[in-house]
Amino acid sequence: MSFPTDAIDEWVSRMRRAETDADRADVLLSAPVFVLMRWKHLFRECCRRAAFDDGEAYLDALSETLSKPRHRGNLAGTMPMAGATTRLFGVIERDGRT
């Protein structure tokens, strides 16, 4: 049996309905990391279709950060992730949201 992806996950559905880059940034910063990684290809596709390069960069940084070995339980190499997150916050703030 096959299910539409929107029926499988509400976050994918929200991303597909997002009308602005700020909406897309909000979804990327709110969705559980597990969901973002599980459906990464769909989130990337939404970003690509909208020419939302900051969203694609965020997903890449997240994936790269999570794929690195941890040190004593802590994530290593988180500077690119922090930069990508800051860019998404900037997109949201430029839209007049806080």
FIZADO-874704 format. One record per residue (C-alpha): x, y, z; residue in three letters. Coordinates in steps of 0.02 Angstrom, whole numbers, plus 50000, padded with zeros to 5 digits. Layout:
! residues N
X X&Y Y&Z Z&res ALA
...
END
This chain:
! residues 98
X 50000&Y 50000&Z 50000&res MET
X 50064&Y 50173&Z 49957&res SER
X 50024&Y 50335&Z 50046&res PHE
X 50047&Y 50513&Z 49987&res PRO
X 50194&Y 50590&Z 50079&res THR
X 50084&Y 50730&Z 50147&res ASP
X 49977&Y 50600&Z 50233&res ALA
X 50131&Y 50521&Z 50312&res ILE
X 50200&Y 50679&Z 50390&res ASP
X 50120&Y 50846&Z 50434&res GLU
X 50288&Y 50938&Z 50420&res TRP
X 50309&Y 50888&Z 50239&res VAL
X 50134&Y 50950&Z 50207&res SER
X 50171&Y 51116&Z 50294&res ARG
X 50329&Y 51137&Z 50191&res MET
X 50236&Y 51105&Z 50029&res ARG
X 50103&Y 51234&Z 50078&res ARG
X 50232&Y 51365&Z 50128&res ALA
X 50209&Y 51521&Z 50022&res GLU
X 50360&Y 51624&Z 50071&res THR
X 50542&Y 51594&Z 50117&res ASP
X 50498&Y 51647&Z 50294&res ALA
X 50363&Y 51511&Z 50300&res ASP
X 50489&Y 51383&Z 50237&res ARG
X 50621&Y 51441&Z 50361&res ALA
X 50495&Y 51425&Z 50502&res ASP
X 50456&Y 51246&Z 50453&res VAL
X 50640&Y 51200&Z 50442&res LEU
X 50676&Y 51275&Z 50613&res LEU
X 50522&Y 51197&Z 50695&res SER
X 50514&Y 51021&Z 50624&res ALA
X 50593&Y 50880&Z 50723&res PRO
X 50769&Y 50839&Z 50661&res VAL
X 50718&Y 50658&Z 50634&res PHE
X 50581&Y 50713&Z 50515&res VAL
X 50698&Y 50831&Z 50421&res LEU
X 50825&Y 50692&Z 50395&res MET
X 50697&Y 50558&Z 50355&res ARG
X 50615&Y 50665&Z 50221&res TRP
X 50768&Y 50769&Z 50176&res LYS
X 50746&Y 50741&Z 49990&res HIS
X 50568&Y 50811&Z 49997&res LEU
X 50618&Y 50963&Z 50100&res PHE
X 50763&Y 50996&Z 49980&res ARG
X 50645&Y 50980&Z 49832&res GLU
X 50529&Y 51111&Z 49908&res CYS
X 50676&Y 51228&Z 49937&res CYS
X 50744&Y 51199&Z 49763&res ARG
X 50576&Y 51232&Z 49679&res ARG
X 50560&Y 51395&Z 49774&res ALA
X 50743&Y 51443&Z 49741&res ALA
X 50765&Y 51449&Z 49931&res PHE
X 50953&Y 51424&Z 49936&res ASP
X 50966&Y 51461&Z 50123&res ASP
X 50847&Y 51317&Z 50157&res GLY
X 50952&Y 51196&Z 50054&res GLU
X 51109&Y 51257&Z 50142&res ALA
X 51026&Y 51229&Z 50310&res TYR
X 50979&Y 51050&Z 50267&res LEU
X 51156&Y 51016&Z 50204&res ASP
X 51235&Y 51089&Z 50362&res ALA
X 51117&Y 50990&Z 50473&res LEU
X 51153&Y 50828&Z 50381&res SER
X 51341&Y 50859&Z 50385&res GLU
X 51339&Y 50903&Z 50571&res THR
X 51241&Y 50747&Z 50616&res LEU
X 51353&Y 50634&Z 50513&res SER
X 51512&Y 50681&Z 50608&res LYS
X 51578&Y 50580&Z 50754&res PRO
X 51530&Y 50649&Z 50923&res ARG
X 51648&Y 50688&Z 51065&res HIS
X 51586&Y 50625&Z 51233&res ARG
X 51408&Y 50635&Z 51171&res GLY
X 51422&Y 50811&Z 51101&res ASN
X 51407&Y 50857&Z 50919&res LEU
X 51568&Y 50918&Z 50839&res ALA
X 51592&Y 51046&Z 50702&res GLY
X 51434&Y 51144&Z 50735&res THR
X 51493&Y 51313&Z 50669&res MET
X 51421&Y 51286&Z 50493&res PRO
X 51257&Y 51233&Z 50573&res MET
X 51253&Y 51390&Z 50680&res ALA
X 51283&Y 51498&Z 50527&res GLY
X 51145&Y 51413&Z 50427&res ALA
X 51024&Y 51430&Z 50573&res THR
X 51065&Y 51614&Z 50591&res THR
X 51029&Y 51642&Z 50406&res ARG
X 50857&Y 51563&Z 50425&res LEU
X 50819&Y 51673&Z 50576&res PHE
X 50868&Y 51822&Z 50468&res GLY
X 50743&Y 51768&Z 50333&res VAL
X 50606&Y 51761&Z 50463&res ILE
X 50653&Y 51929&Z 50541&res GLU
X 50659&Y 52015&Z 50370&res ARG
X 50480&Y 51958&Z 50347&res ASP
X 50433&Y 52054&Z 50504&res GLY
X 50414&Y 51903&Z 50616&res ARG
X 50502&Y 51870&Z 50780&res THR
END
